């Protein structure tokens, strides 16, 4: 993919995925990799920062005799996710106008 994902966009993607369901880091990396080139070494610092900012919380669950750390979005994280979703709509419409030429025949 020719586009790099800025840190606030990556935050928005992580929060959006976690707003739908709790998950663990590897699975989250796999889900995000469908849209962008994201590695574990990129994702885990983001998860730690979002945790420190009280947007995520963690818990552990046993899997095959080992503990696996799961991430869950907090109420504050849900509010931030809502903010990002609204901001994304405006951002996407602006990019669509520029890149796809949408709305260029509209009076403005």
C-alpha positions in Angstrom: 0.0 0.0 0.0 1.5 3.4 -1.0 0.0 5.3 1.9 1.5 5.5 5.4 -0.9 5.4 8.4 -0.4 8.5 10.7 -0.5 7.8 14.4 -3.8 9.4 15.1 -5.4 7.4 12.2 -3.9 4.2 13.7 -5.4 5.2 17.0 -8.8 5.6 15.4 -8.5 2.2 13.7 -7.5 0.4 16.9 -10.4 2.1 18.8 -12.9 1.3 16.1 -11.9 -2.4 16.1 -12.0 -2.6 19.8 -15.4 -0.8 20.0 -16.9 -3.9 18.3 -15.2 -6.6 20.5 -12.3 -7.2 22.8 -9.3 -8.9 21.2 -5.6 -9.7 21.7 -2.7 -8.0 20.0 -1.9 -10.5 17.2 -5.5 -10.8 16.1 -5.7 -7.0 16.1 -2.6 -6.7 14.0 -4.1 -9.2 11.5 -7.4 -7.3 11.3 -5.6 -4.0 10.7 -3.3 -5.4 8.1 -6.3 -5.8 5.8 -6.2 -2.0 5.4 -2.6 -1.0 6.0 0.9 -2.4 6.5 0.9 -2.8 10.3 3.4 -4.9 12.2 3.4 -6.0 15.8 6.3 -3.6 16.4 4.2 -0.8 15.2 1.0 -1.8 17.1 2.2 -2.6 20.6 3.5 0.9 21.4 0.2 2.3 20.2 -1.7 -0.1 22.5 0.5 0.8 25.5 0.0 4.5 24.8 -3.8 4.1 24.5 -3.7 2.2 27.7 -1.8 4.9 29.5 -4.3 7.5 28.2 -7.2 5.4 29.7 -8.7 4.6 26.4 -8.1 0.9 26.8 -7.9 -1.6 29.6 -6.4 -5.1 29.6 -7.2 -8.4 31.1 -5.7 -11.9 30.7 -7.3 -15.1 29.6 -5.7 -18.6 29.5 -5.1 -20.0 26.1 -3.3 -23.3 25.5 -1.7 -23.2 28.9 -0.5 -19.6 28.5 -2.0 -16.3 29.4 -3.0 -14.1 26.5 -3.5 -10.3 27.1 -6.8 -9.0 25.8 -7.6 -5.3 25.1 -11.0 -3.7 25.9 -12.1 -0.2 25.0 -13.1 2.0 28.0 -15.9 4.5 28.2 -13.4 7.3 27.5 -12.1 5.2 24.6 -15.7 5.0 23.2 -16.0 8.8 23.3 -12.7 9.2 21.5 -13.8 6.6 19.0 -17.0 8.6 18.3 -15.0 11.8 17.9 -12.7 10.0 15.4 -15.6 8.6 13.5 -17.1 12.1 13.1 -13.8 13.6 12.1 -13.2 10.7 9.6 -16.4 11.6 7.7 -15.3 15.1 7.1 -11.7 14.1 6.3 -12.9 11.4 3.8 -15.3 13.8 2.1 -12.5 16.3 1.6 -10.1 13.7 0.2 -12.8 12.3 -2.1 -13.2 15.8 -3.5 -9.5 16.1 -4.2 -8.6 12.6 -5.3 -11.7 11.4 -6.9 -13.0 14.8 -8.1 -16.3 14.3 -6.3 -18.5 17.4 -6.1 -16.6 19.5 -8.5 -19.7 20.4 -10.4 -21.6 21.5 -7.3 -22.1 25.2 -6.6 -20.2 26.2 -3.5 
